[in-house]
Amino acid sequence: MANTFAPFGFSQFSGTGSAPTYEQVVGFCAYNTAAMYFGDPVFQNANGSIYPTTPGTGILAGVFVGCKYLSVSQKRTVWSNFWGAADVASTNTVEVYYVNDPNAKFLAQVGGSSSTGLAVTDIGANVQFAYGTPNTMSGISGAYIDITVTPTTTATLPFKVVGLDTAPPGANGTEAGAYNYAIVAFNNVSTKTLSGI
């Protein structure tokens, strides 16, 4: 049975913390920052704010896992697994939660090709990601490992492949070939970078 392309972002697989927070840290984003979804890789501006941007344009801050903000429309504090890019007064900021532990590992789907996935020989290689299309109802990311960027040793790529998902057999993403699942670790994140900042 072939894998179905249904990306879900970078889902925490393991880390040094424990459920449900693992090793998430607190940051902030501006009231007008672009939308961010649970499992999106995110970056850090020079002013310290967290935001999504074009892959390959900087060092990751981590993986977005939620936020808290004072809603203008609801007149109350809202906790959410995604940031919808609105509903905060221009004088306020949004409290952002993200995982940046250099030991964290994530499960993600491979995308970008209907014929090629990651292979066992790609374990240890560095990979790029793409944002894809998020699920705006559930707030889950549509990010995936971008196979159109050849897995390689380039130190500036954000993730390193540490394994392929093979269990349970027959589940989506466990078949070899296109749209398979991989376990990745940070390769180039603000807490663990292999190149100059």
C-alpha positions in Angstrom: 0.0 0.0 0.0 1.5 3.3 -1.0 1.9 6.2 1.4 -0.6 9.1 1.3 0.7 12.6 1.4 -0.9 14.1 4.5 1.8 16.2 6.3 1.4 17.2 9.9 4.5 19.3 10.6 7.3 18.3 12.9 5.7 16.3 15.7 7.8 15.8 18.9 9.1 12.2 18.9 11.4 12.4 21.9 13.4 14.8 24.0 14.9 15.3 27.4 11.7 16.7 29.0 8.4 14.9 29.6 4.9 15.2 28.3 3.0 17.3 27.7 5.4 20.3 27.6 8.7 18.4 26.8 11.3 21.2 26.6 9.2 24.0 25.2 10.4 27.5 25.9 8.6 30.9 25.9 9.1 33.6 23.3 7.0 36.3 21.7 5.8 37.5 18.4 4.4 40.8 17.1 0.6 41.3 16.8 0.8 41.2 13.0 3.2 38.2 12.6 2.2 35.8 9.9 0.3 32.7 10.9 2.1 29.8 12.6 0.7 26.3 13.2 1.5 23.5 15.6 4.6 21.8 14.2 5.9 24.7 12.1 9.6 25.3 12.1 10.1 29.0 13.1 12.8 31.6 13.2 13.9 34.5 15.4 14.1 38.1 14.3 17.0 40.4 15.4 14.6 41.9 17.9 14.0 38.5 19.5 10.5 37.9 18.1 9.5 34.5 16.6 8.2 34.3 13.1 7.8 32.0 10.1 9.9 32.8 7.0 11.3 31.2 3.8 13.2 28.0 4.6 16.9 28.5 4.1 17.0 32.1 5.1 18.4 31.7 8.6 18.9 29.6 11.7 15.9 28.0 13.2 14.6 29.2 16.6 12.8 25.8 17.0 9.4 24.2 16.3 6.2 26.1 17.2 3.8 24.3 19.6 1.3 27.0 20.7 0.7 30.5 22.0 -1.3 32.7 24.4 -2.7 36.1 23.7 -5.3 38.6 24.8 -8.1 38.3 22.1 -9.6 41.6 20.9 -12.7 39.8 19.5 -13.3 37.5 22.6 -12.2 40.0 25.3 -10.3 37.2 27.1 -7.0 35.4 27.2 -6.8 32.6 24.6 -4.5 29.6 24.6 -4.2 28.1 21.1 -2.1 25.5 19.3 -1.8 28.0 16.4 -1.4 31.7 15.8 -3.9 33.0 13.3 -2.1 36.3 12.5 -4.8 38.5 13.9 -7.0 39.3 16.9 -4.5 41.1 19.1 -4.3 44.9 19.7 -1.4 46.6 17.9 0.1 47.6 21.3 0.3 43.9 22.5 2.5 41.0 21.7 1.7 37.2 21.6 3.3 34.8 24.0 4.8 32.0 21.9 5.8 28.4 22.9 8.3 26.5 20.9 10.8 23.6 21.3 14.4 24.4 20.8 16.2 21.6 22.8 19.2 20.5 20.7 18.4 16.9 21.7 14.8 16.9 20.6 13.7 14.6 17.8 10.7 15.0 15.5 8.5 12.8 13.3 7.8 14.3 9.9 6.5 13.3 6.5 8.6 13.5 3.3 7.1 15.5 0.5 7.9 17.4 -2.7 8.0 14.3 -5.0 5.4 11.6 -5.9 8.1 9.1 -6.7 11.0 9.7 -4.2 11.2 9.5 -0.4 14.1 9.1 2.1 16.0 5.9 2.1 18.1 4.1 4.7 21.2 5.5 3.0 19.9 9.0 3.8 20.2 8.5 7.6 22.8 11.0 8.8 22.2 13.4 6.0 20.9 16.9 6.5 17.5 18.0 5.0 15.4 21.1 4.3 11.7 21.6 5.0 8.8 23.3 3.3 5.7 24.8 5.0 3.0 23.1 2.9 -0.7 23.8 3.5 -1.8 23.8 7.2 -5.1 22.6 8.5 -6.8 25.8 9.6 -9.5 24.0 11.4 -7.3 21.9 13.7 -4.3 24.3 13.8 -1.9 21.5 12.7 1.0 22.4 10.4 1.4 21.3 6.9 5.2 21.4 7.0 7.2 18.5 5.6 10.7 17.4 4.8 11.4 18.8 1.3 12.9 16.0 -0.8 13.4 18.4 -3.7 16.4 19.7 -1.8 18.8 16.7 -2.0 19.7 15.2 1.4 23.4 16.2 1.9 26.1 17.1 4.3 25.4 20.9 4.0 25.9 22.2 7.6 23.3 25.1 7.2 20.3 22.8 6.6 18.0 22.8 9.6 17.4 19.0 10.2 19.4 15.8 10.3 17.8 12.4 9.4 18.3 10.0 12.4 15.9 7.3 11.3 12.9 6.1 9.2 9.5 5.3 10.6 8.6 1.6 10.0 6.1 0.8 12.7 3.4 -0.2 12.9 3.8 -2.0 9.5 1.2 -0.9 6.9 0.5 2.4 8.6 0.7 5.5 6.5 4.3 6.7 6.1 5.9 3.3 6.9 6.3 2.1 3.3 9.5 2.8 1.4 9.4 5.4 -1.3 7.4 8.6 -1.7 5.8 10.3 1.3 7.4 8.1 3.9 8.0 9.3 7.5 11.4 10.1 9.0 12.7 10.9 12.4 14.8 14.0 12.4 16.8 16.0 14.9 17.9 19.6 14.8 21.0 20.2 12.8 21.0 24.0 12.7 19.0 25.6 15.5 19.8 28.6 17.7 20.8 26.3 20.5 22.9 24.0 18.3 24.4 25.5 15.2 27.1 24.1 13.0 27.8 27.4 11.2 28.5 30.9 12.3 25.6 33.2 13.3 
